[in-house]
């Protein structure tokens, strides 16, 4: 593969061109970065975006699974793990602290309603 004079950051959306011997699509977004520091900032922000996306999705799945539980003992045992996850995400400002508090409150009410 030849050296590109543009920077690849995202692998989502429609392919702009097909490259490679196996015919795989490579998704490229053209960046007008004029400094090395700007390229590094783009790389860092992309890494953080993927990291944040993973933890946000994991949190949403954990909350969804807890809401789907019908056994009170099982839900009460799972709640501290979900609470810890919410607090960590609020501490790193991935979600707002009030959103974390609201979710914890709603989950507590859900567990209290279970028979």
N, CA, C and O of each residue as an XYZ file, in Angstrom:
460
protein
N       0.845     -1.180      0.000
C       0.000      0.000      0.000
C       0.890      1.244      0.000
O       1.837      1.325      0.782
N       0.598      2.196     -0.857
C       1.432      3.389     -0.955
C       1.174      4.334      0.211
O       0.131      4.281      0.863
N       2.154      5.199      0.454
C       2.048      6.159      1.555
C       1.035      7.244      1.191
O       1.048      7.770      0.078
N       0.170      7.567      2.127
C      -0.880      8.567      1.890
C      -0.410      9.931      2.377
O       0.348     10.018      3.343
N      -0.848     10.981      1.726
C      -0.565     12.324      2.208
C      -1.750     12.900      2.967
O      -1.811     14.110      3.189
N      -2.684     12.060      3.363
C      -3.802     12.469      4.194
C      -3.879     11.527      5.372
O      -3.243     10.473      5.383
N      -4.643     11.902      6.339
C      -4.679     11.191      7.606
C      -5.990     10.427      7.737
O      -7.058     10.988      7.488
N      -5.926      9.160      8.123
C      -7.119      8.328      8.287
C      -7.547      8.376      9.749
O      -6.739      8.095     10.634
N      -8.810      8.729     10.018
C      -9.218      8.714     11.419
C     -10.430      7.841     11.706
O     -10.447      7.170     12.738
N     -11.434      7.815     10.858
C     -12.636      7.061     11.205
C     -12.888      5.964     10.207
O     -12.637      6.115      9.011
N     -13.388      4.857     10.716
C     -13.719      3.730      9.866
C     -15.223      3.488      9.893
O     -15.681      2.367     10.115
N     -15.985      4.561      9.661
C     -17.437      4.446      9.628
C     -17.941      5.136      8.377
O     -17.223      5.939      7.781
N     -19.145      4.839      7.980
C     -19.753      5.497      6.833
C     -19.484      4.761      5.540
O     -19.085      3.596      5.541
N     -19.703      5.443      4.456
C     -19.521      4.853      3.133
C     -18.049      4.889      2.742
O     -17.343      5.834      3.095
N     -17.574      3.876      2.020
C     -16.164      3.883      1.623
C     -15.901      4.970      0.586
O     -16.684      5.167     -0.343
N     -14.794      5.662      0.763
C     -14.402      6.675     -0.205
C     -13.604      6.061     -1.344
O     -13.624      6.568     -2.465
N     -12.901      4.973     -1.059
C     -12.153      4.284     -2.101
C     -11.835      2.877     -1.616
O     -11.816      2.609     -0.415
N     -11.589      1.989     -2.562
C     -11.208      0.618     -2.218
C      -9.719      0.476     -2.452
O      -9.217      0.815     -3.524
N      -9.008     -0.027     -1.446
C      -7.577     -0.253     -1.589
C      -7.242     -1.615     -1.031
O      -8.085     -2.279     -0.428
N      -6.015     -2.024     -1.236
C      -5.557     -3.299     -0.702
C      -5.730     -4.421     -1.701
O      -6.579     -4.371     -2.590
N      -4.900     -5.433     -1.530
C      -4.905     -6.563     -2.468
C      -6.144     -7.426     -2.303
O      -6.613     -8.036     -3.264
N      -6.677     -7.482     -1.081
C      -7.846     -8.330     -0.850
C      -9.141     -7.618     -1.218
O     -10.215     -8.208     -1.094
N      -9.071     -6.367     -1.665
C     -10.262     -5.644     -2.075
C     -11.060     -5.075     -0.929
O     -12.207     -4.668     -1.113
N     -10.459     -5.040      0.281
C     -11.169     -4.503      1.440
C     -11.325     -2.997      1.293
O     -10.456     -2.317      0.748
N     -12.433     -2.495      1.782
C     -12.669     -1.062      1.726
C     -11.912     -0.376      2.853
O     -11.863     -0.872      3.978
N     -11.340      0.742      2.545
C     -10.682      1.575      3.546
C     -11.440      2.887      3.584
O     -11.589      3.563      2.566
N     -11.918      3.239      4.767
C     -12.688      4.457      4.918
C     -11.735      5.567      5.326
O     -11.014      5.428      6.314
N     -11.719      6.656      4.590
C     -10.788      7.723      4.883
C     -11.510      9.053      4.955
O     -12.430      9.329      4.185
N     -11.073      9.859      5.889
C     -11.600     11.200      6.046
C     -10.425     12.149      5.873
O      -9.413     12.004      6.559
N     -10.537     13.103      4.983
C      -9.438     14.003      4.703
C      -9.372     15.080      5.782
O     -10.376     15.720      6.095
N      -8.190     15.272      6.341
C      -7.970     16.217      7.420
C      -7.001     17.297      6.945
O      -5.980     17.002      6.325
N      -7.332     18.533      7.239
C      -6.439     19.637      6.908
C      -5.661     20.031      8.164
O      -5.845     21.127      8.692
N      -4.807     19.154      8.632
C      -3.994     19.448      9.804
C      -2.656     19.985      9.336
O      -1.974     19.358      8.526
N      -2.284     21.144      9.849
C      -1.049     21.784      9.413
C       0.119     21.578     10.358
O       1.244     21.965     10.042
N      -0.128     20.974     11.515
C       0.936     20.787     12.499
C       0.921     19.361     13.015
O      -0.108     18.685     13.001
N       2.093     18.915     13.474
C       2.197     17.578     14.052
C       1.317     17.465     15.288
O       0.711     16.424     15.539
N       1.252     18.546     16.055
C       0.450     18.521     17.280
C      -1.034     18.372     16.955
O      -1.778     17.746     17.710
N      -1.468     18.950     15.825
C      -2.869     18.818     15.421
C      -3.176     17.378     15.032
O      -4.248     16.863     15.347
N      -2.231     16.724     14.344
C      -2.429     15.312     13.993
C      -2.487     14.446     15.243
O      -3.290     13.517     15.329
N      -1.627     14.760     16.213
C      -1.632     13.993     17.451
C      -2.940     14.216     18.207
O      -3.496     13.277     18.776
N      -3.429     15.443     18.215
C      -4.697     15.735     18.891
C      -5.841     14.961     18.247
O      -6.742     14.492     18.942
N      -5.809     14.823     16.928
C      -6.836     14.058     16.220
C      -6.760     12.591     16.616
O      -7.781     11.955     16.876
N      -5.530     12.052     16.660
C      -5.356     10.648     17.065
C      -5.867     10.429     18.482
O      -6.581      9.463     18.752
N      -5.494     11.337     19.391
C      -5.908     11.203     20.788
C      -7.415     11.288     20.935
O      -8.019     10.504     21.667
N      -8.023     12.245     20.237
C      -9.467     12.409     20.373
C     -10.214     11.197     19.818
O     -11.269     10.829     20.334
N      -9.672     10.578     18.771
C     -10.301      9.380     18.214
C     -10.196      8.208     19.188
O     -11.150      7.447     19.354
N      -9.044      8.066     19.828
C      -8.876      7.009     20.832
C      -9.843      7.217     21.988
O     -10.490      6.274     22.443
N      -9.940      8.475     22.467
C     -10.837      8.767     23.576
C     -12.294      8.531     23.188
O     -13.088      8.044     23.992
N     -12.638      8.882     21.938
C     -14.009      8.693     21.466
C     -14.391      7.212     21.530
O     -15.472      6.861     22.001
N     -13.488      6.351     21.051
C     -13.772      4.919     21.066
C     -13.832      4.391     22.493
O     -14.688      3.566     22.814
N     -12.927      4.861     23.354
C     -12.907      4.458     24.754
C     -14.205      4.863     25.439
O     -14.832      4.051     26.120
N     -14.606      6.115     25.259
C     -15.834      6.621     25.883
C     -17.062      5.902     25.360
O     -17.980      5.593     26.119
N     -17.077      5.634     24.054
C     -18.217      4.939     23.452
C     -18.384      3.549     24.050
O     -19.503      3.116     24.325
N     -17.269      2.852     24.249
C     -17.307      1.509     24.826
C     -17.891      1.544     26.241
O     -18.796      0.770     26.553
N     -17.381      2.436     27.101
C     -17.842      2.468     28.480
C     -19.276      2.975     28.596
O     -20.018      2.522     29.467
N     -19.675      3.900     27.740
C     -21.062      4.373     27.768
C     -22.011      3.249     27.369
O     -23.064      3.076     27.984
N     -21.646      2.490     26.349
C     -22.490      1.379     25.892
C     -22.550      0.284     26.955
O     -23.608     -0.301     27.189
N     -21.411      0.006     27.599
C     -21.378     -1.001     28.664
C     -22.293     -0.595     29.812
O     -23.008     -1.429     30.367
N     -22.272      0.690     30.167
C     -23.129      1.189     31.238
C     -24.600      1.060     30.858
O     -25.415      0.621     31.669
N     -24.941      1.443     29.626
C     -26.343      1.342     29.193
C     -26.820     -0.109     29.216
O     -27.952     -0.384     29.613
N     -25.963     -1.037     28.793
C     -26.338     -2.454     28.812
C     -26.531     -2.949     30.238
O     -27.463     -3.708     30.504
N     -25.665     -2.531     31.163
C     -25.788     -2.959     32.561
C     -27.092     -2.443     33.165
O     -27.781     -3.175     33.876
N     -27.431     -1.192     32.886
C     -28.686     -0.615     33.399
C     -29.877     -1.353     32.790
O     -30.843     -1.660     33.488
N     -29.808     -1.636     31.494
C     -30.895     -2.345     30.815
C     -31.090     -3.750     31.404
O     -32.220     -4.189     31.615
N     -29.981     -4.446     31.667
C     -30.077     -5.791     32.239
C     -30.653     -5.750     33.656
O     -31.440     -6.617     34.036
N     -30.257     -4.737     34.436
C     -30.788     -4.619     35.795
C     -32.283     -4.329     35.775
O     -33.033     -4.862     36.594
N     -32.722     -3.480     34.835
C     -34.151     -3.184     34.730
C     -34.954     -4.389     34.280
O     -36.138     -4.498     34.599
N     -34.320     -5.305     33.534
C     -35.020     -6.483     33.030
C     -35.138     -7.588     34.075
O     -35.902     -8.535     33.887
N     -34.391     -7.479     35.176
C     -34.412     -8.525     36.201
C     -35.747     -8.531     36.943
O     -36.341     -7.484     37.202
N     -36.197     -9.737     37.276
C     -37.452     -9.886     38.014
C     -37.233    -10.466     39.410
O     -38.136    -10.438     40.246
N     -36.039    -10.989     39.658
C     -35.708    -11.555     40.963
C     -35.072    -10.468     41.833
O     -34.062     -9.877     41.451
N     -35.662    -10.209     42.996
C     -35.204     -9.111     43.857
C     -33.794     -9.350     44.388
O     -32.977     -8.429     44.400
N     -33.497    -10.575     44.826
C     -32.175    -10.869     45.394
C     -31.079    -10.712     44.332
O     -30.004    -10.177     44.604
N     -31.370    -11.183     43.138
C     -30.406    -11.079     42.038
C     -30.171     -9.612     41.658
O     -29.038     -9.196     41.415
N     -31.253     -8.845     41.612
C     -31.147     -7.421     41.273
C     -30.394     -6.660     42.358
O     -29.581     -5.785     42.058
N     -30.666     -6.995     43.621
C     -29.986     -6.324     44.731
C     -28.498     -6.655     44.754
O     -27.684     -5.830     45.169
N     -28.141     -7.857     44.310
C     -26.730     -8.239     44.247
C     -26.009     -7.548     43.092
O     -24.814     -7.268     43.183
N     -26.727     -7.276     42.017
C     -26.131     -6.639     40.836
C     -26.043     -5.127     40.992
O     -25.173     -4.495     40.393
N     -26.933     -4.538     41.787
C     -27.010     -3.077     41.897
C     -25.695     -2.398     42.303
O     -25.349     -1.379     41.705
N     -24.941     -2.913     43.296
C     -23.691     -2.225     43.662
C     -22.682     -2.116     42.513
O     -21.959     -1.125     42.410
N     -22.636     -3.131     41.659
C     -21.723     -3.084     40.511
C     -22.138     -1.985     39.526
O     -21.299     -1.253     39.001
N     -23.441     -1.889     39.290
C     -23.954     -0.866     38.376
C     -23.751      0.523     38.986
O     -23.391      1.471     38.288
N     -23.986      0.629     40.294
C     -23.801      1.904     40.993
C     -22.347      2.353     40.896
O     -22.078      3.529     40.647
N     -21.419      1.442     41.087
C     -20.001      1.757     40.994
C     -19.640      2.241     39.587
O     -18.883      3.197     39.417
N     -20.201      1.557     38.582
C     -19.951      1.934     37.190
C     -20.470      3.343     36.913
O     -19.783      4.146     36.282
N     -21.678      3.641     37.382
C     -22.267      4.969     37.178
C     -21.439      6.056     37.861
O     -21.219      7.126     37.294
N     -20.985      5.777     39.075
C     -20.182      6.756     39.803
C     -18.856      7.027     39.111
O     -18.406      8.171     39.053
N     -18.227      5.976     38.586
C     -16.953      6.150     37.875
C     -17.141      6.979     36.610
O     -16.324      7.847     36.303
N     -18.215      6.711     35.881
C     -18.461      7.463     34.646
C     -18.800      8.921     34.949
O     -18.441      9.815     34.181
N     -19.490      9.165     36.065
C     -19.794     10.542     36.446
C     -18.527     11.259     36.903
O     -18.359     12.451     36.647
N     -17.643     10.540     37.574
C     -16.398     11.141     38.053
C     -15.504     11.565     36.889
O     -14.844     12.602     36.953
N     -15.485     10.757     35.826
C     -14.670     11.087     34.652
C     -15.435     11.956     33.659
O     -14.955     12.217     32.556
N     -16.635     12.406     34.056
C     -17.476     13.301     33.253
C     -17.900     12.697     31.922
O     -18.124     13.416     30.948
N     -18.009     11.375     31.886
C     -18.544     10.725     30.702
C     -20.060     10.887     30.669
O     -20.659     11.031     29.603
N     -20.671     10.861     31.856
C     -22.075     11.225     31.995
C     -22.158     12.286     33.093
O     -21.251     12.397     33.918
N     -23.224     13.052     33.105
C     -23.379     14.104     34.108
C     -23.674     13.476     35.464
O     -24.302     12.419     35.536
N     -23.225     14.121     36.538
C     -23.419     13.561     37.877
C     -24.897     13.459     38.235
O     -25.295     12.545     38.956
N     -25.721     14.394     37.736
C     -27.155     14.321     38.018
C     -27.804     13.159     37.281
O     -28.740     12.547     37.795
N     -27.317     12.848     36.081
C     -27.842     11.697     35.339
C     -27.527     10.411     36.095
O     -28.370      9.520     36.197
N     -26.310     10.319     36.624
C     -25.930      9.141     37.409
C     -26.820      9.018     38.645
O     -27.285      7.929     38.981
N     -27.051     10.147     39.317
C     -27.900     10.137     40.513
C     -29.325      9.732     40.160
O     -29.943      8.947     40.880
N     -29.851     10.259     39.060
C     -31.215      9.905     38.638
C     -31.326      8.431     38.292
O     -32.297      7.774     38.667
N     -30.332      7.903     37.576
C     -30.363      6.479     37.220
C     -30.319      5.606     38.472
O     -31.070      4.636     38.580
N     -29.436      5.947     39.424
C     -29.333      5.157     40.657
C     -30.646      5.191     41.425
O     -31.081      4.175     41.966
N     -31.272      6.355     41.473
C     -32.539      6.500     42.186
C     -33.629      5.639     41.542
O     -34.371      4.940     42.231
N     -33.712      5.701     40.214
C     -34.734      4.912     39.499
C     -34.482      3.417     39.663
O     -35.421      2.634     39.805
N     -33.192      3.020     39.641
C     -32.887      1.604     39.799
C     -33.225      1.128     41.214
O     -33.703      0.008     41.393
N     -32.981      1.964     42.207
C     -33.356      1.620     43.591
C     -34.866      1.434     43.721
O     -35.341      0.504     44.372
N     -35.602      2.335     43.090
C     -37.058      2.236     43.135
C     -37.533      0.968     42.432
O     -38.487      0.329     42.876
N     -36.869      0.605     41.338
C     -37.227     -0.618     40.608
C     -36.973     -1.842     41.479
O     -37.794     -2.757     41.521
N     -35.832     -1.860     42.177
C     -35.509     -3.003     43.030
C     -36.490     -3.087     44.206
O     -36.882     -4.181     44.611
N     -36.881     -1.936     44.748
C     -37.827     -1.921     45.873
C     -39.205     -2.440     45.453
O     -39.913     -3.047     46.257
N     -39.582     -2.201     44.198
C     -40.892     -2.657     43.713
C     -40.946     -4.174     43.481
O     -42.018     -4.780     43.495
N     -39.761     -4.774     43.266
C     -39.750     -6.211     42.971
C     -40.235     -7.013     44.165
O     -39.974     -6.662     45.316
N     -40.950     -8.103     43.874
C     -41.496     -8.927     44.956
C     -40.572    -10.082     45.283
O     -40.872    -10.881     46.171
